[in-house]
Structure formats: C-alpha cells, structure tokens
Amino acid sequence: MAENAPVRLNRIERVLATMIATVAGLSILAMIAIVIATLTATKTSDGLWPTIAVLPGIGLPLAFLLIVVFSVLAIVRRRRIANGGG
C-alpha cells in the first residue's frame, strides 16, 4: 500500500459519522428553533416545544460521545494498518 494512499472508512465508521452529523444537526436546529420561538413570543410550554427544548441537552452530549467512539475506532484501525495487519 502506498504511503500517501487515502484510507477508506469502513461501514461502522460511516454509520458513526452519519449519526454524529444527524444528532448534532438536529440539536443545533432545535436550539435555533427555540431562539426564534422566544424572539417571536411563541408559547413554548405546551405541544411539541418541551421535547424540542430537551433535545439539545441530550443530543449534544450524545454527539460528543459518538465523536470519542469514532476517534478511538479510527486510531485502532490506523494502528492495525501501520502494523501490517490490514
């Protein structure tokens, strides 16, 4: 294998990357929705708003944990490749 050849992601890493982007993206969209609702004086105490308000508090720490898992998997994979384990 050439030294500068790009290393392809395996299926687990692709799924983790998609999960990270989805969870973080939804959390950021929820924060933006809360800010807009607050600025427009929307009643956020009923309906779906409590769920939207809790989403960033759960989603962002979950995205952080997924990033840590993704990083560990990438490091292990690269070490295996460097040691010739393929």
Salt bridges, closest charged atoms under 4 A:
GLU13 OE2 - ARG77 NE 2.99
